[in-house]
Amino acid sequence: MNVKEIREKSVAELNETLKDLTEDLFKLRFRHAVNQLENPMRLNAVKKDIARVKTVLRERELEDSAKS
């Protein structure tokens, strides 16, 4: 997921995406703990996607507070 796709989403969609990514991260960590993870690099990719979504959410929050 790239930043352009993330910025096109609404705040509600971003929150839903964040929830899904957090669940995916939990599942991946569990699989990693029991050595059933096929692609360990997927952990890093999901963490980076979570960071991107949180960054865009924070940017929008700051924009809203600046408008007020």
Secondary structure, DSSP 8 states (H G I E B T S, - for coil): --HHHHHTS-HHHHHHHHHHHHHHHHHHHHHHHTT--S-THHHHHHHHHHHHHHHHHHHHHHHHHHH-
